Amino acid sequence: MLKRLFITFILFTSFMYAEMVRNNNTNIVEDKSTGLMWLDDSKVVDFQSNATSWRGAIWQCDNLPPSRNGGYDDWRLPNYNELLSIMDFNRPAGEPLINKAFVNVATRSKEGFVRFYWTSTTYAPNNNHAWVIYFFNYDNKEFTSQKTLNGLFRCVRGEPK
């Protein structure tokens, strides 16, 4: 528990200093402070055709087609801490809690459900669950989901500095 609180504190304080740069030609956001690059095209919010299980999200990131990969072939599904690092808890109420460099963020479904994004991190007490991030989670609660349910995904590349 203390370890998770410490990691959350470090990530939270790094949000204030994160320098995110968006390339609109490739739809890639580069985090200059961590060295990670994030895919941010319109498919990251298309639940109808892009939602998938946890295994599907891993496969899709590993196999991005040339039309989406920006010329890179080493995309992967981010772990929990990496995806958490692009959240911005200073955003005004009602806006997604993600750095402003990201323009494609899933909101609520027509039924009112909030869309979640998969992480590659398995939930240790139950291997059938993985950690997920809701970018509209104003309570800052942690969530997991069954790996067989459909969620969205945001691919990342690079190794954190």
N, C-alpha and C positions, 0 to 999 in steps of 0.2 A: 504494500500500500504506500509506504513512504517513498519507494523508488518511483512509483507512478506519479505521485505528487511532485517529486523533484523534476522528473522529465516534463511534466505538464508545466511547471513553473519556468523551466528553461525555454521550452517552446513558446510559452506565452510571452516571455520577455523578448524573445527573438522576433516576434511579430512586429514590434515597434521599429525594428531595424531592418526588416526584410525589404530587399529591393527587387521587385518583380518587374521584368521588362517583357512586353508582349510584341511578338512579330505577327502582324496581321496577315502577311503573305503565307506563312506556314501554319498559323493558328497554334503556335507554341509559345508558352510563357516560360521564361527563364528566371529562376531565382538566383540572383547574383550572390546572395549570402550563403546559400547551401550548395550551389553548383547543379542543382536538379533542374530538369526541363520537363514541362508539363504539357500534355496535349489538351487543347481547349477549342475543339471544333464543334460544330452544331450537333454532331452525333452523340456527344457526351450527355446531352439532355433529352435525346429522343427515346423515350421509354417504350413506345410502341414497337420500334424495330431494333432497339439496341439493348434493352434490358436483358439480363442473363443471370444465370446462377454464378456462384463463386468460381467454380471450375471454368465456366464459360468466359468469365471476365479475365481470368489468368490467361486462357488460350487466346482471347481476342487481343490482349495487350502484347503477348508474345508474337502474334502474327498479324500486325497491322499492315494493311495493303499499302503499296507505294503512294497511292492517292492521299493517304492520311499520315504517313510516317515522317514527313519533312526531310526525307533523305537519310534517316537513321533506322537501323535495324535492331536496336537493343532496348526496345520499350518493354516495360513490365508493369505489373500491378503494384502500386505502392504499399508499403507496410503502414501500420496504424500511425506511427509517429511522423512519417513523411506526409501523409495526407492531412494529418492534424496541423502540420507546419504551414499550410496555405490558408488556414482559417484566420479571420480577422475579427476579433471580438469587440472591436471598437466601431463597428458599422452601426448605423442608426437602426432602431427597431423597425422591423418589417423588411429590411434588406437582408440578403443572404450573408452569412458570416464567412465570407471568403474574400481574399485579397481582390481589390478593384481591378487588377490586371486581367482577371478572369471574367469574360463576358457571357459565357455559356454555363449557366447554373440551373439545375432542375429545381422547380418549385413544387407546389402541391399538384396532385392529380385532379382530374375533374371530380373525383369522389372525395377530395379533401385530404388524401393521404400524402404525407411528406415523403419525397423520394430520398432514398439513401444511396451512398456510394460504397462499394466494396473496398476493403483493404486486403492485403495478402496475409494478414496476421490471424492465425487460428486462435480461437478462444480456448485457453489451456484447460479449464474445467470440463469443456465439452467439445471434442474434436469435430462435432457436426455443426458447430457454429463458428463464425468469423466476426471480427470487429468491423463495424461499419461507421460511417460519418454522415450525419445529417447537417447540411449547411444552413438549416433553419432551426437549429437546436439552441434556443436562447437560454435553456437551463444548464447548458454545458454538462449534460448527463452523458454517460458512456453507454453505448448500445452494441448488442451483437444481433446477428440474424442467422437463421438456419441457412446453411450453404446451398440448399436446393431452391430457395426462394429467388425470385427475380429482383435484381437491383441494377443500378447504373455503375459505371466504372470510369475512372479518369487515369489514363496511363502516364507513367513517369519514366525518365531515363536518367542515367548518371548515378554516381555514387556520392552520397553527401560528404561535404568537406569535413 
